[in-house]
Amino acid sequence: GTKVAVEIALMAADAGLIRTDEDVIAIGGSGKGADTALVLRPATSSHIFDLKVKEVICKPANL
């Protein structure tokens, strides 16, 4: 979920669909559905190390 949320934010920034100077909520998951939500400052894939995860809203526990 976390990897997918970050990848989606990178792809959206690359496509110009989200700004890179404002925080966004990115949601990711697996084949079972969306299970992770992150607050992050997006970046384009050419500046991947500028992407900053600010908060984990929810993430599944490994029970």
PDB file of N, CA, C and O in Angstrom:
ATOM      1  N   GLY A   1       0.798  -1.203   0.000  1.00  0.00           N
ATOM      2  CA  GLY A   1       0.000   0.000   0.000  1.00  0.00           C
ATOM      3  C   GLY A   1       0.836   1.261   0.000  1.00  0.00           C
ATOM      4  O   GLY A   1       0.555   2.183  -0.766  1.00  0.00           O
ATOM      5  N   THR A   2       1.857   1.326   0.839  1.00  0.00           N
ATOM      6  CA  THR A   2       2.694   2.522   0.913  1.00  0.00           C
ATOM      7  C   THR A   2       3.422   2.755  -0.402  1.00  0.00           C
ATOM      8  O   THR A   2       3.450   3.877  -0.908  1.00  0.00           O
ATOM      9  N   LYS A   3       4.007   1.707  -0.956  1.00  0.00           N
ATOM     10  CA  LYS A   3       4.731   1.831  -2.224  1.00  0.00           C
ATOM     11  C   LYS A   3       3.798   2.300  -3.329  1.00  0.00           C
ATOM     12  O   LYS A   3       4.162   3.160  -4.131  1.00  0.00           O
ATOM     13  N   VAL A   4       2.612   1.747  -3.372  1.00  0.00           N
ATOM     14  CA  VAL A   4       1.639   2.117  -4.400  1.00  0.00           C
ATOM     15  C   VAL A   4       1.213   3.574  -4.241  1.00  0.00           C
ATOM     16  O   VAL A   4       1.116   4.292  -5.236  1.00  0.00           O
ATOM     17  N   ALA A   5       0.959   4.025  -3.023  1.00  0.00           N
ATOM     18  CA  ALA A   5       0.555   5.411  -2.786  1.00  0.00           C
ATOM     19  C   ALA A   5       1.637   6.382  -3.254  1.00  0.00           C
ATOM     20  O   ALA A   5       1.337   7.406  -3.866  1.00  0.00           O
ATOM     21  N   VAL A   6       2.887   6.057  -2.966  1.00  0.00           N
ATOM     22  CA  VAL A   6       4.000   6.907  -3.404  1.00  0.00           C
ATOM     23  C   VAL A   6       4.102   6.896  -4.928  1.00  0.00           C
ATOM     24  O   VAL A   6       4.273   7.948  -5.544  1.00  0.00           O
ATOM     25  N   GLU A   7       3.997   5.717  -5.540  1.00  0.00           N
ATOM     26  CA  GLU A   7       4.076   5.617  -7.001  1.00  0.00           C
ATOM     27  C   GLU A   7       2.948   6.394  -7.679  1.00  0.00           C
ATOM     28  O   GLU A   7       3.170   7.041  -8.702  1.00  0.00           O
ATOM     29  N   ILE A   8       1.754   6.334  -7.123  1.00  0.00           N
ATOM     30  CA  ILE A   8       0.622   7.057  -7.699  1.00  0.00           C
ATOM     31  C   ILE A   8       0.856   8.558  -7.617  1.00  0.00           C
ATOM     32  O   ILE A   8       0.554   9.281  -8.566  1.00  0.00           O
ATOM     33  N   ALA A   9       1.388   9.038  -6.500  1.00  0.00           N
ATOM     34  CA  ALA A   9       1.685  10.465  -6.371  1.00  0.00           C
ATOM     35  C   ALA A   9       2.746  10.891  -7.386  1.00  0.00           C
ATOM     36  O   ALA A   9       2.634  11.961  -7.983  1.00  0.00           O
ATOM     37  N   LEU A  10       3.767  10.067  -7.586  1.00  0.00           N
ATOM     38  CA  LEU A  10       4.798  10.374  -8.581  1.00  0.00           C
ATOM     39  C   LEU A  10       4.198  10.447  -9.984  1.00  0.00           C
ATOM     40  O   LEU A  10       4.491  11.376 -10.737  1.00  0.00           O
ATOM     41  N   MET A  11       3.364   9.478 -10.333  1.00  0.00           N
ATOM     42  CA  MET A  11       2.764   9.454 -11.674  1.00  0.00           C
ATOM     43  C   MET A  11       1.824  10.637 -11.886  1.00  0.00           C
ATOM     44  O   MET A  11       1.798  11.218 -12.971  1.00  0.00           O
ATOM     45  N   ALA A  12       1.055  10.998 -10.864  1.00  0.00           N
ATOM     46  CA  ALA A  12       0.148  12.140 -10.987  1.00  0.00           C
ATOM     47  C   ALA A  12       0.926  13.440 -11.149  1.00  0.00           C
ATOM     48  O   ALA A  12       0.523  14.313 -11.918  1.00  0.00           O
ATOM     49  N   ALA A  13       2.040  13.575 -10.430  1.00  0.00           N
ATOM     50  CA  ALA A  13       2.881  14.766 -10.573  1.00  0.00           C
ATOM     51  C   ALA A  13       3.527  14.803 -11.955  1.00  0.00           C
ATOM     52  O   ALA A  13       3.599  15.863 -12.576  1.00  0.00           O
ATOM     53  N   ASP A  14       3.997  13.657 -12.442  1.00  0.00           N
ATOM     54  CA  ASP A  14       4.579  13.591 -13.788  1.00  0.00           C
ATOM     55  C   ASP A  14       3.574  14.027 -14.848  1.00  0.00           C
ATOM     56  O   ASP A  14       3.942  14.682 -15.822  1.00  0.00           O
ATOM     57  N   ALA A  15       2.309  13.666 -14.661  1.00  0.00           N
ATOM     58  CA  ALA A  15       1.259  13.994 -15.631  1.00  0.00           C
ATOM     59  C   ALA A  15       0.734  15.421 -15.464  1.00  0.00           C
ATOM     60  O   ALA A  15      -0.079  15.882 -16.265  1.00  0.00           O
ATOM     61  N   GLY A  16       1.198  16.118 -14.425  1.00  0.00           N
ATOM     62  CA  GLY A  16       0.742  17.482 -14.190  1.00  0.00           C
ATOM     63  C   GLY A  16      -0.643  17.564 -13.562  1.00  0.00           C
ATOM     64  O   GLY A  16      -1.279  18.618 -13.597  1.00  0.00           O
ATOM     65  N   LEU A  17      -1.110  16.472 -12.993  1.00  0.00           N
ATOM     66  CA  LEU A  17      -2.448  16.437 -12.404  1.00  0.00           C
ATOM     67  C   LEU A  17      -2.484  16.971 -10.978  1.00  0.00           C
ATOM     68  O   LEU A  17      -3.544  17.368 -10.494  1.00  0.00           O
ATOM     69  N   ILE A  18      -1.339  16.985 -10.302  1.00  0.00           N
ATOM     70  CA  ILE A  18      -1.248  17.550  -8.956  1.00  0.00           C
ATOM     71  C   ILE A  18      -0.041  18.467  -8.889  1.00  0.00           C
ATOM     72  O   ILE A  18       0.929  18.301  -9.628  1.00  0.00           O
ATOM     73  N   ARG A  19      -0.120  19.433  -7.996  1.00  0.00           N
ATOM     74  CA  ARG A  19       0.981  20.381  -7.802  1.00  0.00           C
ATOM     75  C   ARG A  19       2.038  19.761  -6.891  1.00  0.00           C
ATOM     76  O   ARG A  19       1.728  18.914  -6.053  1.00  0.00           O
ATOM     77  N   THR A  20       3.261  20.181  -7.060  1.00  0.00           N
ATOM     78  CA  THR A  20       4.345  19.664  -6.222  1.00  0.00           C
ATOM     79  C   THR A  20       4.698  20.621  -5.086  1.00  0.00           C
ATOM     80  O   THR A  20       5.645  20.375  -4.339  1.00  0.00           O
ATOM     81  N   ASP A  21       3.943  21.709  -4.953  1.00  0.00           N
ATOM     82  CA  ASP A  21       4.204  22.662  -3.874  1.00  0.00           C
ATOM     83  C   ASP A  21       3.087  22.667  -2.829  1.00  0.00           C
ATOM     84  O   ASP A  21       3.025  23.564  -1.988  1.00  0.00           O
ATOM     85  N   GLU A  22       2.206  21.665  -2.883  1.00  0.00           N
ATOM     86  CA  GLU A  22       1.128  21.522  -1.910  1.00  0.00           C
ATOM     87  C   GLU A  22       1.038  20.064  -1.469  1.00  0.00           C
ATOM     88  O   GLU A  22       1.284  19.152  -2.258  1.00  0.00           O
ATOM     89  N   ASP A  23       0.683  19.852  -0.203  1.00  0.00           N
ATOM     90  CA  ASP A  23       0.505  18.487   0.294  1.00  0.00           C
ATOM     91  C   ASP A  23      -0.748  17.863  -0.314  1.00  0.00           C
ATOM     92  O   ASP A  23      -1.721  18.559  -0.603  1.00  0.00           O
ATOM     93  N   VAL A  24      -0.713  16.554  -0.502  1.00  0.00           N
ATOM     94  CA  VAL A  24      -1.859  15.798  -1.015  1.00  0.00           C
ATOM     95  C   VAL A  24      -2.045  14.550  -0.160  1.00  0.00           C
ATOM     96  O   VAL A  24      -1.160  14.173   0.609  1.00  0.00           O
ATOM     97  N   ILE A  25      -3.201  13.919  -0.303  1.00  0.00           N
ATOM     98  CA  ILE A  25      -3.442  12.610   0.297  1.00  0.00           C
ATOM     99  C   ILE A  25      -3.375  11.593  -0.826  1.00  0.00           C
ATOM    100  O   ILE A  25      -4.111  11.697  -1.807  1.00  0.00           O
ATOM    101  N   ALA A  26      -2.499  10.615  -0.686  1.00  0.00           N
ATOM    102  CA  ALA A  26      -2.358   9.545  -1.678  1.00  0.00           C
ATOM    103  C   ALA A  26      -2.835   8.243  -1.047  1.00  0.00           C
ATOM    104  O   ALA A  26      -2.511   7.939   0.101  1.00  0.00           O
ATOM    105  N   ILE A  27      -3.608   7.480  -1.813  1.00  0.00           N
ATOM    106  CA  ILE A  27      -4.182   6.228  -1.320  1.00  0.00           C
ATOM    107  C   ILE A  27      -3.671   5.077  -2.164  1.00  0.00           C
ATOM    108  O   ILE A  27      -3.635   5.169  -3.391  1.00  0.00           O
ATOM    109  N   GLY A  28      -3.279   4.001  -1.516  1.00  0.00           N
ATOM    110  CA  GLY A  28      -2.791   2.820  -2.222  1.00  0.00           C
ATOM    111  C   GLY A  28      -3.308   1.563  -1.559  1.00  0.00           C
ATOM    112  O   GLY A  28      -3.973   1.610  -0.525  1.00  0.00           O
ATOM    113  N   GLY A  29      -2.992   0.452  -2.167  1.00  0.00           N
ATOM    114  CA  GLY A  29      -3.439  -0.814  -1.615  1.00  0.00           C
ATOM    115  C   GLY A  29      -2.880  -1.977  -2.398  1.00  0.00           C
ATOM    116  O   GLY A  29      -1.820  -1.884  -3.018  1.00  0.00           O
ATOM    117  N   SER A  30      -3.611  -3.071  -2.359  1.00  0.00           N
ATOM    118  CA  SER A  30      -3.190  -4.294  -3.039  1.00  0.00           C
ATOM    119  C   SER A  30      -4.388  -4.854  -3.798  1.00  0.00           C
ATOM    120  O   SER A  30      -5.367  -4.147  -4.035  1.00  0.00           O
ATOM    121  N   GLY A  31      -4.305  -6.108  -4.171  1.00  0.00           N
ATOM    122  CA  GLY A  31      -5.410  -6.755  -4.853  1.00  0.00           C
ATOM    123  C   GLY A  31      -6.660  -6.852  -4.002  1.00  0.00           C
ATOM    124  O   GLY A  31      -7.751  -7.092  -4.519  1.00  0.00           O
ATOM    125  N   LYS A  32      -6.508  -6.668  -2.700  1.00  0.00           N
ATOM    126  CA  LYS A  32      -7.645  -6.755  -1.779  1.00  0.00           C
ATOM    127  C   LYS A  32      -8.345  -5.415  -1.596  1.00  0.00           C
ATOM    128  O   LYS A  32      -9.388  -5.358  -0.944  1.00  0.00           O
ATOM    129  N   GLY A  33      -7.803  -4.335  -2.152  1.00  0.00           N
ATOM    130  CA  GLY A  33      -8.424  -3.018  -2.039  1.00  0.00           C
ATOM    131  C   GLY A  33      -7.491  -1.989  -1.434  1.00  0.00           C
ATOM    132  O   GLY A  33      -6.363  -2.298  -1.050  1.00  0.00           O
ATOM    133  N   ALA A  34      -7.980  -0.759  -1.357  1.00  0.00           N
ATOM    134  CA  ALA A  34      -7.205   0.345  -0.789  1.00  0.00           C
ATOM    135  C   ALA A  34      -7.106   0.166   0.723  1.00  0.00           C
ATOM    136  O   ALA A  34      -8.116  -0.043   1.395  1.00  0.00           O
ATOM    137  N   ASP A  35      -5.889   0.247   1.256  1.00  0.00           N
ATOM    138  CA  ASP A  35      -5.713   0.049   2.695  1.00  0.00           C
ATOM    139  C   ASP A  35      -4.714   1.012   3.325  1.00  0.00           C
ATOM    140  O   ASP A  35      -4.468   0.940   4.529  1.00  0.00           O
ATOM    141  N   THR A  36      -4.137   1.910   2.533  1.00  0.00           N
ATOM    142  CA  THR A  36      -3.120   2.821   3.047  1.00  0.00           C
ATOM    143  C   THR A  36      -3.409   4.231   2.553  1.00  0.00           C
ATOM    144  O   THR A  36      -3.722   4.426   1.379  1.00  0.00           O
ATOM    145  N   ALA A  37      -3.305   5.213   3.440  1.00  0.00           N
ATOM    146  CA  ALA A  37      -3.462   6.614   3.061  1.00  0.00           C
ATOM    147  C   ALA A  37      -2.314   7.410   3.667  1.00  0.00           C
ATOM    148  O   ALA A  37      -2.012   7.276   4.853  1.00  0.00           O
ATOM    149  N   LEU A  38      -1.676   8.238   2.844  1.00  0.00           N
ATOM    150  CA  LEU A  38      -0.533   9.042   3.265  1.00  0.00           C
ATOM    151  C   LEU A  38      -0.776  10.511   2.947  1.00  0.00           C
ATOM    152  O   LEU A  38      -1.357  10.837   1.912  1.00  0.00           O
ATOM    153  N   VAL A  39      -0.335  11.396   3.829  1.00  0.00           N
ATOM    154  CA  VAL A  39      -0.227  12.813   3.501  1.00  0.00           C
ATOM    155  C   VAL A  39       1.208  13.006   3.055  1.00  0.00           C
ATOM    156  O   VAL A  39       2.142  12.671   3.784  1.00  0.00           O
ATOM    157  N   LEU A  40       1.385  13.549   1.853  1.00  0.00           N
ATOM    158  CA  LEU A  40       2.748  13.726   1.358  1.00  0.00           C
ATOM    159  C   LEU A  40       2.876  14.966   0.503  1.00  0.00           C
ATOM    160  O   LEU A  40       1.888  15.507   0.007  1.00  0.00           O
ATOM    161  N   ARG A  41       4.113  15.408   0.341  1.00  0.00           N
ATOM    162  CA  ARG A  41       4.438  16.488  -0.589  1.00  0.00           C
ATOM    163  C   ARG A  41       4.970  15.805  -1.833  1.00  0.00           C
ATOM    164  O   ARG A  41       6.073  15.261  -1.816  1.00  0.00           O
ATOM    165  N   PRO A  42       4.192  15.827  -2.923  1.00  0.00           N
ATOM    166  CA  PRO A  42       4.585  15.076  -4.115  1.00  0.00           C
ATOM    167  C   PRO A  42       5.776  15.686  -4.834  1.00  0.00           C
ATOM    168  O   PRO A  42       6.155  16.833  -4.594  1.00  0.00           O
ATOM    169  N   ALA A  43       6.352  14.894  -5.715  1.00  0.00           N
ATOM    170  CA  ALA A  43       7.445  15.316  -6.581  1.00  0.00           C
ATOM    171  C   ALA A  43       7.312  14.542  -7.882  1.00  0.00           C
ATOM    172  O   ALA A  43       6.611  13.532  -7.945  1.00  0.00           O
ATOM    173  N   THR A  44       7.982  15.017  -8.910  1.00  0.00           N
ATOM    174  CA  THR A  44       8.016  14.265 -10.161  1.00  0.00           C
ATOM    175  C   THR A  44       9.045  13.151 -10.027  1.00  0.00           C
ATOM    176  O   THR A  44       9.906  13.193  -9.148  1.00  0.00           O
ATOM    177  N   SER A  45       8.953  12.160 -10.899  1.00  0.00           N
ATOM    178  CA  SER A  45       9.862  11.016 -10.787  1.00  0.00           C
ATOM    179  C   SER A  45      11.315  11.413 -11.029  1.00  0.00           C
ATOM    180  O   SER A  45      12.225  10.743 -10.540  1.00  0.00           O
ATOM    181  N   SER A  46      11.546  12.492 -11.776  1.00  0.00           N
ATOM    182  CA  SER A  46      12.927  12.939 -11.979  1.00  0.00           C
ATOM    183  C   SER A  46      13.503  13.604 -10.725  1.00  0.00           C
ATOM    184  O   SER A  46      14.714  13.805 -10.627  1.00  0.00           O
ATOM    185  N   HIS A  47      12.637  13.944  -9.771  1.00  0.00           N
ATOM    186  CA  HIS A  47      13.063  14.524  -8.485  1.00  0.00           C
ATOM    187  C   HIS A  47      12.502  13.687  -7.335  1.00  0.00           C
ATOM    188  O   HIS A  47      12.006  14.232  -6.349  1.00  0.00           O
ATOM    189  N   ILE A  48      12.582  12.379  -7.463  1.00  0.00           N
ATOM    190  CA  ILE A  48      11.929  11.454  -6.524  1.00  0.00           C
ATOM    191  C   ILE A  48      12.346  11.688  -5.067  1.00  0.00           C
ATOM    192  O   ILE A  48      11.540  11.488  -4.158  1.00  0.00           O
ATOM    193  N   PHE A  49      13.573  12.102  -4.841  1.00  0.00           N
ATOM    194  CA  PHE A  49      14.035  12.271  -3.460  1.00  0.00           C
ATOM    195  C   PHE A  49      13.508  13.552  -2.821  1.00  0.00           C
ATOM    196  O   PHE A  49      13.756  13.799  -1.640  1.00  0.00           O
ATOM    197  N   ASP A  50      12.780  14.373  -3.590  1.00  0.00           N
ATOM    198  CA  ASP A  50      12.108  15.542  -3.029  1.00  0.00           C
ATOM    199  C   ASP A  50      10.733  15.187  -2.466  1.00  0.00           C
ATOM    200  O   ASP A  50      10.140  15.988  -1.743  1.00  0.00           O
ATOM    201  N   LEU A  51      10.218  13.999  -2.786  1.00  0.00           N
ATOM    202  CA  LEU A  51       8.933  13.558  -2.249  1.00  0.00           C
ATOM    203  C   LEU A  51       9.100  13.302  -0.752  1.00  0.00           C
ATOM    204  O   LEU A  51      10.022  12.602  -0.332  1.00  0.00           O
ATOM    205  N   LYS A  52       8.205  13.872   0.042  1.00  0.00           N
ATOM    206  CA  LYS A  52       8.286  13.725   1.499  1.00  0.00           C
ATOM    207  C   LYS A  52       6.968  13.203   2.056  1.00  0.00           C
ATOM    208  O   LYS A  52       5.921  13.818   1.855  1.00  0.00           O
ATOM    209  N   VAL A  53       7.014  12.087   2.743  1.00  0.00           N
ATOM    210  CA  VAL A  53       5.837  11.576   3.445  1.00  0.00           C
ATOM    211  C   VAL A  53       5.729  12.350   4.749  1.00  0.00           C
ATOM    212  O   VAL A  53       6.644  12.323   5.572  1.00  0.00           O
ATOM    213  N   LYS A  54       4.604  13.041   4.936  1.00  0.00           N
ATOM    214  CA  LYS A  54       4.425  13.881   6.115  1.00  0.00           C
ATOM    215  C   LYS A  54       3.655  13.163   7.226  1.00  0.00           C
ATOM    216  O   LYS A  54       3.902  13.393   8.409  1.00  0.00           O
ATOM    217  N   GLU A  55       2.714  12.287   6.831  1.00  0.00           N
ATOM    218  CA  GLU A  55       1.873  11.632   7.842  1.00  0.00           C
ATOM    219  C   GLU A  55       1.306  10.338   7.266  1.00  0.00           C
ATOM    220  O   GLU A  55       0.941  10.272   6.093  1.00  0.00           O
ATOM    221  N   VAL A  56       1.241   9.324   8.099  1.00  0.00           N
ATOM    222  CA  VAL A  56       0.564   8.080   7.742  1.00  0.00           C
ATOM    223  C   VAL A  56      -0.817   8.154   8.378  1.00  0.00           C
ATOM    224  O   VAL A  56      -0.946   8.117   9.602  1.00  0.00           O
ATOM    225  N   ILE A  57      -1.847   8.259   7.545  1.00  0.00           N
ATOM    226  CA  ILE A  57      -3.215   8.333   8.061  1.00  0.00           C
ATOM    227  C   ILE A  57      -3.686   6.947   8.479  1.00  0.00           C
ATOM    228  O   ILE A  57      -4.227   6.772   9.571  1.00  0.00           O
ATOM    229  N   CYS A  58      -3.479   5.965   7.611  1.00  0.00           N
ATOM    230  CA  CYS A  58      -3.829   4.593   7.969  1.00  0.00           C
ATOM    231  C   CYS A  58      -2.968   3.626   7.177  1.00  0.00           C
ATOM    232  O   CYS A  58      -2.574   3.897   6.043  1.00  0.00           O
ATOM    233  N   LYS A  59      -2.690   2.504   7.795  1.00  0.00           N
ATOM    234  CA  LYS A  59      -1.879   1.451   7.199  1.00  0.00           C
ATOM    235  C   LYS A  59      -2.270   0.152   7.887  1.00  0.00           C
ATOM    236  O   LYS A  59      -2.492   0.143   9.098  1.00  0.00           O
ATOM    237  N   PRO A  60      -2.360  -0.949   7.140  1.00  0.00           N
ATOM    238  CA  PRO A  60      -2.773  -2.200   7.777  1.00  0.00           C
ATOM    239  C   PRO A  60      -1.725  -2.714   8.765  1.00  0.00           C
ATOM    240  O   PRO A  60      -0.522  -2.551   8.564  1.00  0.00           O
ATOM    241  N   ALA A  61      -2.210  -3.333   9.825  1.00  0.00           N
ATOM    242  CA  ALA A  61      -1.315  -3.959  10.800  1.00  0.00           C
ATOM    243  C   ALA A  61      -1.031  -5.386  10.359  1.00  0.00           C
ATOM    244  O   ALA A  61      -1.892  -6.046   9.776  1.00  0.00           O
ATOM    245  N   ASN A  62       0.153  -5.851  10.632  1.00  0.00           N
ATOM    246  CA  ASN A  62       0.511  -7.243  10.341  1.00  0.00           C
ATOM    247  C   ASN A  62       0.251  -8.074  11.590  1.00  0.00           C
ATOM    248  O   ASN A  62       1.134  -8.247  12.430  1.00  0.00           O
ATOM    249  N   LEU A  63      -0.966  -8.582  11.700  1.00  0.00           N
ATOM    250  CA  LEU A  63      -1.347  -9.341  12.896  1.00  0.00           C
ATOM    251  C   LEU A  63      -1.125 -10.811  12.709  1.00  0.00           C
ATOM    252  O   LEU A  63      -1.394 -11.596  13.618  1.00  0.00           O
TER     253      LEU A  63
END
